Amino acid sequence: MDAPKLTVPDLAGRKSAGDKLVMITCYDATFARLLEDAGVDLLLVGDSLAMVVQGQSTTLPVTLDEMLYHCRMVSRGASRALVVGDLPFGTYQQGVNVAMESAVRMVKDGGVSMVKLEGGVPMAETIAAVTRVDIPVMAHIGLTPQSYHRMGGHKVQGRQHGKGAGQWERLLEDARAVQEAGAAAVVLEGMPRDLAAEITKELQIPTIGIGAGPDCDGQVLVLHDVIGLAAPRLKFTKQFGDVDSEVRRAVSAYADDVRTGGWPDDAHSFH
């Protein structure tokens, strides 16, 4: 019997039960089917596609229309997993009205069940406004890739104590603020394990870690890191397969067959 579709209200129950949530990025229908068949709970159509699909150096250039294109593909391929769509840079930082318009498009045109946006205390008002119109929000604090220029690169946050942006006590405030604003879950990225554990213990909503240690309520990784299609490998990632080598082997064999006349053979020809 197929597992039931995961819904947003299920997330809190999974935290209460101590049932770890598995999330992975996804950018098309084919992988959506494969990933949920493999047991993934949440598919994140991440703005990481700017880097791993488009070849950009940061997540900043990807547009809302481009995100919607990939969200539609993933939504068509998923039947059980909960699909979450990233709001790209510039689609919510300009104020609540712009954020709400962007979120509506992600649900209406992209087919996602939940939107994700980066930021803590400064984004609380935006999160509250979006959730008030019944669009579920996944927050994202810590190392926030859209803050690349403020951070001076993709750097671990929370190592220093203080209430400045990216410091330990400020990240605690960020976590409390997004929960109070109505976020249904929060991604904790690039922070010390002890800080992520403290946040996870305090919050009622589930935490999903990436580079935040094993004590979160779930984990997320970029698909290309998991299956061996990304380089270089980062400290917080793990390669669980070697698709890169298998693709090279298969395509090399195909190329050799074409060049030697072995493909197509008579059995694969029409008569």
TORKOL-4160 file (C-alpha; in steps of 0.2 Angstrom, whole numbers, padded with zeros to 4 digits, m for minus):
271
<pt num="1" X="0000" Y="0000" Z="0000"/>
<pt num="2" X="0007" Y="0017" Z="m0005"/>
<pt num="3" X="0011" Y="0029" Z="0009"/>
<pt num="4" X="m0001" Y="0044" Z="0011"/>
<pt num="5" X="0003" Y="0061" Z="0004"/>
<pt num="6" X="0013" Y="0071" Z="0017"/>
<pt num="7" X="0004" Y="0087" Z="0021"/>
<pt num="8" X="0009" Y="0103" Z="0030"/>
<pt num="9" X="m0001" Y="0099" Z="0046"/>
<pt num="10" X="0009" Y="0082" Z="0047"/>
<pt num="11" X="0025" Y="0091" Z="0050"/>
<pt num="12" X="0022" Y="0096" Z="0068"/>
<pt num="13" X="0016" Y="0078" Z="0072"/>
<pt num="14" X="0032" Y="0071" Z="0064"/>
<pt num="15" X="0042" Y="0082" Z="0076"/>
<pt num="16" X="0032" Y="0076" Z="0091"/>
<pt num="17" X="0034" Y="0058" Z="0086"/>
<pt num="18" X="0053" Y="0060" Z="0084"/>
<pt num="19" X="0051" Y="0054" Z="0066"/>
<pt num="20" X="0065" Y="0062" Z="0056"/>
<pt num="21" X="0060" Y="0072" Z="0040"/>
<pt num="22" X="0070" Y="0069" Z="0024"/>
<pt num="23" X="0071" Y="0083" Z="0012"/>
<pt num="24" X="0081" Y="0085" Z="m0004"/>
<pt num="25" X="0082" Y="0097" Z="m0018"/>
<pt num="26" X="0073" Y="0093" Z="m0034"/>
<pt num="27" X="0071" Y="0102" Z="m0051"/>
<pt num="28" X="0061" Y="0091" Z="m0063"/>
<pt num="29" X="0047" Y="0078" Z="m0064"/>
<pt num="30" X="0059" Y="0063" Z="m0067"/>
<pt num="31" X="0069" Y="0065" Z="m0052"/>
<pt num="32" X="0053" Y="0070" Z="m0042"/>
<pt num="33" X="0046" Y="0052" Z="m0045"/>
<pt num="34" X="0063" Y="0044" Z="m0042"/>
<pt num="35" X="0066" Y="0053" Z="m0025"/>
<pt num="36" X="0049" Y="0050" Z="m0018"/>
<pt num="37" X="0049" Y="0032" Z="m0023"/>
<pt num="38" X="0066" Y="0031" Z="m0013"/>
<pt num="39" X="0057" Y="0038" Z="0002"/>
<pt num="40" X="0060" Y="0057" Z="0003"/>
<pt num="41" X="0047" Y="0066" Z="0012"/>
<pt num="42" X="0049" Y="0084" Z="0006"/>
<pt num="43" X="0055" Y="0090" Z="m0011"/>
<pt num="44" X="0063" Y="0107" Z="m0011"/>
<pt num="45" X="0063" Y="0116" Z="m0028"/>
<pt num="46" X="0078" Y="0126" Z="m0022"/>
<pt num="47" X="0085" Y="0142" Z="m0029"/>
<pt num="48" X="0101" Y="0132" Z="m0028"/>
<pt num="49" X="0096" Y="0128" Z="m0046"/>
<pt num="50" X="0104" Y="0144" Z="m0051"/>
<pt num="51" X="0121" Y="0136" Z="m0046"/>
<pt num="52" X="0118" Y="0117" Z="m0050"/>
<pt num="53" X="0107" Y="0118" Z="m0065"/>
<pt num="54" X="0111" Y="0135" Z="m0073"/>
<pt num="55" X="0129" Y="0136" Z="m0069"/>
<pt num="56" X="0128" Y="0153" Z="m0059"/>
<pt num="57" X="0141" Y="0157" Z="m0045"/>
<pt num="58" X="0127" Y="0161" Z="m0032"/>
<pt num="59" X="0108" Y="0159" Z="m0030"/>
<pt num="60" X="0105" Y="0177" Z="m0033"/>
<pt num="61" X="0102" Y="0178" Z="m0052"/>
<pt num="62" X="0088" Y="0165" Z="m0053"/>
<pt num="63" X="0071" Y="0173" Z="m0057"/>
<pt num="64" X="0053" Y="0169" Z="m0051"/>
<pt num="65" X="0048" Y="0164" Z="m0069"/>
<pt num="66" X="0062" Y="0152" Z="m0069"/>
<pt num="67" X="0058" Y="0145" Z="m0052"/>
<pt num="68" X="0040" Y="0143" Z="m0057"/>
<pt num="69" X="0045" Y="0133" Z="m0072"/>
<pt num="70" X="0054" Y="0120" Z="m0061"/>
<pt num="71" X="0041" Y="0120" Z="m0048"/>
<pt num="72" X="0028" Y="0115" Z="m0061"/>
<pt num="73" X="0039" Y="0101" Z="m0067"/>
<pt num="74" X="0042" Y="0094" Z="m0049"/>
<pt num="75" X="0024" Y="0096" Z="m0044"/>
<pt num="76" X="0018" Y="0086" Z="m0059"/>
<pt num="77" X="0031" Y="0072" Z="m0054"/>
<pt num="78" X="0027" Y="0071" Z="m0036"/>
<pt num="79" X="0011" Y="0062" Z="m0029"/>
<pt num="80" X="0016" Y="0059" Z="m0011"/>
<pt num="81" X="0030" Y="0070" Z="m0006"/>
<pt num="82" X="0027" Y="0088" Z="0000"/>
<pt num="83" X="0033" Y="0101" Z="m0013"/>
<pt num="84" X="0041" Y="0116" Z="m0006"/>
<pt num="85" X="0046" Y="0131" Z="m0017"/>
<pt num="86" X="0060" Y="0144" Z="m0014"/>
<pt num="87" X="0055" Y="0162" Z="m0016"/>
<pt num="88" X="0070" Y="0169" Z="m0026"/>
<pt num="89" X="0080" Y="0184" Z="m0022"/>
<pt num="90" X="0070" Y="0200" Z="m0025"/>
<pt num="91" X="0053" Y="0192" Z="m0024"/>
<pt num="92" X="0050" Y="0196" Z="m0005"/>
<pt num="93" X="0063" Y="0208" Z="0001"/>
<pt num="94" X="0054" Y="0223" Z="m0007"/>
<pt num="95" X="0039" Y="0222" Z="0005"/>
<pt num="96" X="0024" Y="0212" Z="0011"/>
<pt num="97" X="0014" Y="0215" Z="m0005"/>
<pt num="98" X="0027" Y="0209" Z="m0017"/>
<pt num="99" X="0030" Y="0194" Z="m0006"/>
<pt num="100" X="0012" Y="0189" Z="m0005"/>
<pt num="101" X="0010" Y="0191" Z="m0024"/>
<pt num="102" X="0026" Y="0180" Z="m0027"/>
<pt num="103" X="0019" Y="0167" Z="m0014"/>
<pt num="104" X="0002" Y="0166" Z="m0023"/>
<pt num="105" X="0011" Y="0163" Z="m0039"/>
<pt num="106" X="0021" Y="0149" Z="m0032"/>
<pt num="107" X="0006" Y="0140" Z="m0026"/>
<pt num="108" X="m0006" Y="0145" Z="m0040"/>
<pt num="109" X="0006" Y="0143" Z="m0055"/>
<pt num="110" X="0020" Y="0133" Z="m0048"/>
<pt num="111" X="0009" Y="0120" Z="m0039"/>
<pt num="112" X="0019" Y="0120" Z="m0023"/>
<pt num="113" X="0011" Y="0117" Z="m0006"/>
<pt num="114" X="0023" Y="0128" Z="0004"/>
<pt num="115" X="0035" Y="0142" Z="0000"/>
<pt num="116" X="0052" Y="0145" Z="0008"/>
<pt num="117" X="0060" Y="0162" Z="0012"/>
<pt num="118" X="0076" Y="0167" Z="0020"/>
<pt num="119" X="0078" Y="0178" Z="0035"/>
<pt num="120" X="0073" Y="0179" Z="0053"/>
<pt num="121" X="0068" Y="0194" Z="0063"/>
<pt num="122" X="0067" Y="0206" Z="0048"/>
<pt num="123" X="0056" Y="0194" Z="0039"/>
<pt num="124" X="0044" Y="0190" Z="0053"/>
<pt num="125" X="0031" Y="0203" Z="0046"/>
<pt num="126" X="0032" Y="0195" Z="0029"/>
<pt num="127" X="0030" Y="0177" Z="0036"/>
<pt num="128" X="0015" Y="0183" Z="0046"/>
<pt num="129" X="0006" Y="0191" Z="0031"/>
<pt num="130" X="0009" Y="0176" Z="0019"/>
<pt num="131" X="0003" Y="0163" Z="0032"/>
<pt num="132" X="m0013" Y="0174" Z="0036"/>
<pt num="133" X="m0019" Y="0171" Z="0018"/>
<pt num="134" X="m0016" Y="0152" Z="0021"/>
<pt num="135" X="0000" Y="0150" Z="0012"/>
<pt num="136" X="0012" Y="0139" Z="0022"/>
<pt num="137" X="0029" Y="0145" Z="0025"/>
<pt num="138" X="0046" Y="0137" Z="0028"/>
<pt num="139" X="0058" Y="0149" Z="0036"/>
<pt num="140" X="0077" Y="0148" Z="0033"/>
<pt num="141" X="0090" Y="0156" Z="0045"/>
<pt num="142" X="0108" Y="0154" Z="0048"/>
<pt num="143" X="0119" Y="0154" Z="0033"/>
<pt num="144" X="0106" Y="0161" Z="0020"/>
<pt num="145" X="0113" Y="0160" Z="0003"/>
<pt num="146" X="0104" Y="0176" Z="m0003"/>
<pt num="147" X="0114" Y="0186" Z="0010"/>
<pt num="148" X="0130" Y="0181" Z="0001"/>
<pt num="149" X="0136" Y="0199" Z="0000"/>
<pt num="150" X="0132" Y="0203" Z="0018"/>
<pt num="151" X="0141" Y="0188" Z="0024"/>
<pt num="152" X="0156" Y="0190" Z="0012"/>
<pt num="153" X="0152" Y="0173" Z="0005"/>
<pt num="154" X="0145" Y="0157" Z="0011"/>
<pt num="155" X="0151" Y="0157" Z="0028"/>
<pt num="156" X="0146" Y="0147" Z="0044"/>
<pt num="157" X="0135" Y="0158" Z="0055"/>
<pt num="158" X="0133" Y="0159" Z="0074"/>
<pt num="159" X="0151" Y="0155" Z="0080"/>
<pt num="160" X="0152" Y="0172" Z="0088"/>
<pt num="161" X="0141" Y="0177" Z="0103"/>
<pt num="162" X="0130" Y="0193" Z="0101"/>
<pt num="163" X="0115" Y="0200" Z="0094"/>
<pt num="164" X="0122" Y="0206" Z="0077"/>
<pt num="165" X="0116" Y="0198" Z="0061"/>
<pt num="166" X="0123" Y="0180" Z="0060"/>
<pt num="167" X="0128" Y="0179" Z="0079"/>
<pt num="168" X="0123" Y="0166" Z="0091"/>
<pt num="169" X="0110" Y="0175" Z="0101"/>
<pt num="170" X="0103" Y="0184" Z="0086"/>
<pt num="171" X="0100" Y="0167" Z="0078"/>
<pt num="172" X="0090" Y="0162" Z="0093"/>
<pt num="173" X="0080" Y="0177" Z="0091"/>
<pt num="174" X="0077" Y="0173" Z="0072"/>
<pt num="175" X="0071" Y="0156" Z="0076"/>
<pt num="176" X="0059" Y="0162" Z="0089"/>
<pt num="177" X="0053" Y="0176" Z="0077"/>
<pt num="178" X="0049" Y="0165" Z="0063"/>
<pt num="179" X="0039" Y="0153" Z="0074"/>
<pt num="180" X="0029" Y="0167" Z="0082"/>
<pt num="181" X="0026" Y="0173" Z="0064"/>
<pt num="182" X="0018" Y="0157" Z="0059"/>
<pt num="183" X="0031" Y="0147" Z="0050"/>
<pt num="184" X="0027" Y="0129" Z="0049"/>
<pt num="185" X="0045" Y="0123" Z="0049"/>
<pt num="186" X="0063" Y="0131" Z="0048"/>
<pt num="187" X="0079" Y="0127" Z="0039"/>
<pt num="188" X="0094" Y="0129" Z="0050"/>
<pt num="189" X="0109" Y="0131" Z="0038"/>
<pt num="190" X="0128" Y="0132" Z="0042"/>
<pt num="191" X="0128" Y="0134" Z="0061"/>
<pt num="192" X="0137" Y="0126" Z="0075"/>
<pt num="193" X="0129" Y="0109" Z="0081"/>
<pt num="194" X="0126" Y="0115" Z="0099"/>
<pt num="195" X="0116" Y="0131" Z="0093"/>
<pt num="196" X="0105" Y="0120" Z="0081"/>
<pt num="197" X="0102" Y="0108" Z="0095"/>
<pt num="198" X="0097" Y="0122" Z="0106"/>
<pt num="199" X="0085" Y="0130" Z="0093"/>
<pt num="200" X="0077" Y="0113" Z="0089"/>
<pt num="201" X="0074" Y="0109" Z="0108"/>
<pt num="202" X="0066" Y="0126" Z="0110"/>
<pt num="203" X="0055" Y="0127" Z="0095"/>
<pt num="204" X="0038" Y="0118" Z="0093"/>
<pt num="205" X="0040" Y="0118" Z="0074"/>
<pt num="206" X="0052" Y="0106" Z="0065"/>
<pt num="207" X="0069" Y="0111" Z="0061"/>
<pt num="208" X="0078" Y="0105" Z="0045"/>
<pt num="209" X="0096" Y="0105" Z="0045"/>
<pt num="210" X="0110" Y="0107" Z="0032"/>
<pt num="211" X="0127" Y="0109" Z="0039"/>
<pt num="212" X="0119" Y="0111" Z="0056"/>
<pt num="213" X="0123" Y="0094" Z="0064"/>
<pt num="214" X="0112" Y="0079" Z="0068"/>
<pt num="215" X="0101" Y="0085" Z="0081"/>
<pt num="216" X="0088" Y="0094" Z="0070"/>
<pt num="217" X="0071" Y="0086" Z="0067"/>
<pt num="218" X="0076" Y="0083" Z="0049"/>
<pt num="219" X="0089" Y="0085" Z="0036"/>
<pt num="220" X="0091" Y="0093" Z="0018"/>
<pt num="221" X="0104" Y="0091" Z="0005"/>
<pt num="222" X="0106" Y="0097" Z="m0013"/>
<pt num="223" X="0102" Y="0082" Z="m0025"/>
<pt num="224" X="0118" Y="0084" Z="m0035"/>
<pt num="225" X="0129" Y="0082" Z="m0019"/>
<pt num="226" X="0120" Y="0067" Z="m0014"/>
<pt num="227" X="0121" Y="0057" Z="m0030"/>
<pt num="228" X="0139" Y="0063" Z="m0035"/>
<pt num="229" X="0136" Y="0076" Z="m0048"/>
<pt num="230" X="0143" Y="0091" Z="m0039"/>
<pt num="231" X="0161" Y="0097" Z="m0036"/>
<pt num="232" X="0169" Y="0103" Z="m0025"/>
<pt num="233" X="0162" Y="0093" Z="m0010"/>
<pt num="234" X="0158" Y="0104" Z="0005"/>
<pt num="235" X="0161" Y="0099" Z="0023"/>
<pt num="236" X="0143" Y="0097" Z="0027"/>
<pt num="237" X="0139" Y="0086" Z="0012"/>
<pt num="238" X="0140" Y="0068" Z="0009"/>
<pt num="239" X="0141" Y="0059" Z="m0008"/>
<pt num="240" X="0129" Y="0043" Z="m0006"/>
<pt num="241" X="0131" Y="0038" Z="m0025"/>
<pt num="242" X="0142" Y="0040" Z="m0040"/>
<pt num="243" X="0130" Y="0045" Z="m0054"/>
<pt num="244" X="0144" Y="0056" Z="m0062"/>
<pt num="245" X="0155" Y="0040" Z="m0066"/>
<pt num="246" X="0140" Y="0030" Z="m0072"/>
<pt num="247" X="0134" Y="0044" Z="m0084"/>
<pt num="248" X="0151" Y="0045" Z="m0091"/>
<pt num="249" X="0153" Y="0026" Z="m0093"/>
<pt num="250" X="0136" Y="0024" Z="m0102"/>
<pt num="251" X="0138" Y="0039" Z="m0113"/>
<pt num="252" X="0156" Y="0034" Z="m0118"/>
<pt num="253" X="0149" Y="0017" Z="m0122"/>
<pt num="254" X="0136" Y="0024" Z="m0133"/>
<pt num="255" X="0148" Y="0036" Z="m0142"/>
<pt num="256" X="0160" Y="0021" Z="m0145"/>
<pt num="257" X="0146" Y="0011" Z="m0152"/>
<pt num="258" X="0140" Y="0025" Z="m0164"/>
<pt num="259" X="0158" Y="0028" Z="m0170"/>
<pt num="260" X="0162" Y="0009" Z="m0173"/>
<pt num="261" X="0145" Y="0006" Z="m0182"/>
<pt num="262" X="0139" Y="m0005" Z="m0168"/>
<pt num="263" X="0124" Y="0006" Z="m0164"/>
<pt num="264" X="0110" Y="0005" Z="m0171"/>
<pt num="265" X="0111" Y="m0013" Z="m0175"/>
<pt num="266" X="0098" Y="m0023" Z="m0186"/>
<pt num="267" X="0088" Y="m0028" Z="m0170"/>
<pt num="268" X="0085" Y="m0009" Z="m0166"/>
<pt num="269" X="0080" Y="m0004" Z="m0184"/>
<pt num="270" X="0063" Y="m0004" Z="m0193"/>
<pt num="271" X="0059" Y="m0016" Z="m0208"/>
